[in-house]
């Protein structure tokens, strides 16, 4: 049994509201979110036939993001330009990495102040390959826009990881 958390408490509150009056659109969405247990993250990984050092060095360099991450038009140590359905958006980009641990994390600062994050890790296998794993978080969008956004990004991430593998195994 899952421990009571914010989602469970929200569901209880919404149930009480529903019993007393008609739900607003936002309340219906929140109730549906709880009932369907919509995920707010996804973890994917891919095995790459390359050394841990080669994979780590390539991924940690933000200049390489446009080569494998579809949304990035350009990226450097502090800024990036992302393609969106409504046009390009310039963001702040910070890359945090720890070579010994194999971690590479990003913080994306969007106009308006919202922050997006992504975490990843490169691990070595006993087969002479590496596994690159990536934690994808739901985008920092208003709650009413969240439905479906993570699912679309999951499919894109799968394609991006395949592209990363192709690039690194071709070197």
N, C-alpha and C positions, 0 to 999 in steps of 0.2 A: 504494500500500500504506500502511495506517495505521501510525503509529509505535506501538511497544509502550507501553502505559499500564497503569494500575492494573487496568482491566477485563481486559486481555489476561493480565496476570500472575495475576489471580484465576482466570481460566479455566484457565490452565496448572496452578495449584495444585489446583483442583477436579478436573481431569482426573487428576492424580496420586492424589488421595484416592479418586476413583471406582475407579481401577485396584486400589487396595489394599483397599477395603471398601465397604459400602453407604453411600450418601449420606444425610445427615440431611435433614429437610424444608427447613431454611434453605440447606443446600448445594445441594439440587435447585433451589430458587428462584433462587439466585445463578447457577447454571449456566444455567438457562433465561433469566435476564436477559441474560447474556452472549451466548447463542446467538441470541436474538431481537433483540439490540441495542436494548432498550427505551429510548426517548427519555426524557430527564429535563428537557426544556424544549420550548417551542413558541413560535414567533414569528408573530404575526398583525398585520395592518394594515388600515386602512380609510381611504378617501378621504372627506373631509368638505368640503362647500361652505360654508366659513366662514373667516374670517381666522385666521392663525396665532396672533395675540394672543388672539382670542376662545377658540380651542380650548385654548391653553396655560393661560390664566387659569382657565377652567372646570375643567380636569383637575387642575391643581395644588392647588386648594382641596379639602382633605379633607372639608369639609362637603358637597360635591357627590357623594361616592362613593355614598351610598345611592340617588341618583337614577339611576345607570346600572350600578353593580356589584351584582349580585343578593345577594351574601352579606352586604353591609353593611346593618345595621339603623340604625346611627347612626355618625357619625365626627366627630372634631374634630381639633385640632392635635396631640394627644398620645394619644388613646384612641379605640377603636372597639368596637362590638359586632357580632359576626358571627353569622349564622344557620348552624347546622350540623345534620346529620341527628339529632343527639342533644340539640339545644337551643342556646340562645345562649351564646356565649363572649366574654368581654371580653378585649381585647388592648391592648398598647401599640402605637401607630402613629406612625411618624416619616416625614415626607415631605421628600425632598431634591430641590430643583429648581434649575435653572440656565437662566434665561430666554434668554440669548444662544445657548446650545447647544440649547435646546428640550427638555431632558431633565427628566423627572419620575420619581423613583424612590421606592419605599416599602420600609420595613422593618417587619415585623409581628412583635412579640414575644408569643409564646403562653405561657399558663400552663405551668409545667414547664420553661421556659427555651428551648424551640426557637424558631428565628428563620426567618421566611419573607421572601422578597424578591421584588420585581417591578420591572422597569425599563420606561420608555416614552420615546417621543420624538415631538415634533411637528415636521414638516418642511413647508416651503412648496413648492408646485409652481409652474410657470410658467403654470398655467391659472387661477390665482386661487383654488385650493383648498389644502387641507392633507392630508397623510397622517399619521395617528396610528398609530404602531407600538408594539406591546406585547410584551415578553418574559415569558412565563409559565414559571415554574419548577415542578418537581414539588413537591408540598406537603411540609412537614417532618414526615413520618410515618415510623414504623418501616418498614424495608425490606420486611417481609412484607406491609405494607398498601399498598405503592406501586403494584402492578400494577393498572391500570385507573383509578387516581386522576387521572393527568394527562389521559387520554383524556376523562374526564368533564369536567374543568375546561376542556379545549380547546373543547368544544361550548358550555359556558356562556360562555366568553370571546367566542366568535363572536356570541352573542346580545347580550352586553353592549356590544360594539363597535357593533352595529347600533342599539342603544338610544342610545348616545352620539351617533352620527351623527344620529338622529332628533331628539334634544333640541337639538343645536347648529344644525342646519339650520332648525329651527322658530323660532329666535330672530330 
